[in-house]
Amino acid sequence: MKFAKHNSRPHALACAVAAIAMFAGCTPLTPNLDSRFGDAFSTLKRSQIIDPAASARTDNPAQDGKSAAEATGRYVKSYSAPTPHQSVLNTGGAR
């Protein structure tokens, strides 16, 4: 009985390719993005804080009490009597 000669080179190559593919799945695809994760949120948060040390200052405020009370009154009134909503019918035709 004769057996066919078996070439193991294609099998070794297939195993090597499979091993490389498996190890490639363990590497991070975006190392630059991962190292800077959350930077956009931190930058946005810092940009919205005008003066972080404002509560520690005891000097004169930028606004006097009378104008602050009037502004607060207008703010409260805007919610108790809001401006009426204007309906816009947009049919898509422009002239």
C-alpha positions in Angstrom: 0.0 0.0 0.0 1.4 3.3 -1.0 0.7 6.5 0.9 0.7 9.9 -0.8 3.6 12.1 0.2 2.2 14.7 2.6 3.6 18.2 2.4 3.3 20.0 5.8 4.4 23.4 4.5 0.9 24.6 3.7 -0.4 23.4 7.1 2.4 25.2 8.9 1.7 28.4 6.9 -2.0 28.2 7.7 -1.2 27.7 11.4 1.2 30.7 11.4 -1.4 32.9 9.7 -4.1 31.8 12.2 -1.8 32.5 15.2 -0.9 35.9 13.8 -4.6 36.7 13.3 -5.4 35.6 16.9 -2.7 37.7 18.4 -3.7 40.7 16.2 -7.1 40.6 17.8 -5.5 41.3 21.2 -3.8 44.5 20.2 -5.6 47.8 20.5 -6.6 49.3 17.2 -6.7 52.9 18.3 -3.9 53.4 20.8 -3.7 57.2 20.1 -7.4 57.6 20.7 -7.4 55.4 23.8 -4.6 57.4 25.4 -6.6 60.6 25.0 -10.0 59.3 26.0 -12.0 61.9 27.8 -9.9 64.9 26.8 -12.8 66.4 24.8 -15.1 66.2 27.8 -12.4 67.7 30.1 -11.7 70.6 27.7 -15.4 71.3 27.3 -15.9 71.3 31.1 -12.9 73.7 31.6 -14.2 76.0 28.9 -17.5 76.4 30.6 -16.1 77.5 33.9 -15.5 81.2 33.7 -13.8 81.7 37.0 -13.1 78.7 39.2 -12.0 80.8 42.2 -15.1 83.1 42.1 -16.5 81.7 45.4 -13.3 82.5 47.3 -13.3 86.2 46.4 -15.0 88.7 48.7 -14.5 91.9 46.6 -17.3 93.8 45.0 -19.6 91.8 42.8 -19.9 92.6 39.2 -23.7 93.2 39.5 -25.5 95.2 42.1 -28.5 93.8 44.0 -31.2 95.8 42.3 -30.3 94.7 38.7 -29.8 91.1 39.9 -33.3 91.1 41.4 -34.8 92.6 38.3 -33.1 90.0 36.1 -34.3 87.2 38.3 -37.9 88.6 38.2 -37.7 88.7 34.4 -36.4 85.1 34.3 -39.2 83.8 36.5 -41.8 85.8 34.5 -40.6 84.3 31.3 -41.7 80.8 32.5 -45.0 82.0 34.0 -46.1 83.8 30.8 -44.0 82.4 27.9 -44.2 84.0 24.5 -46.6 82.3 22.2 -45.2 79.7 19.8 -45.5 80.8 16.1 -46.3 78.0 13.8 -44.3 77.8 10.6 -45.6 75.8 7.7 -42.7 74.8 5.6 -43.8 73.2 2.3 -40.3 73.2 0.8 -41.0 75.7 -1.9 -38.6 78.6 -2.1 -38.9 81.7 -4.1 
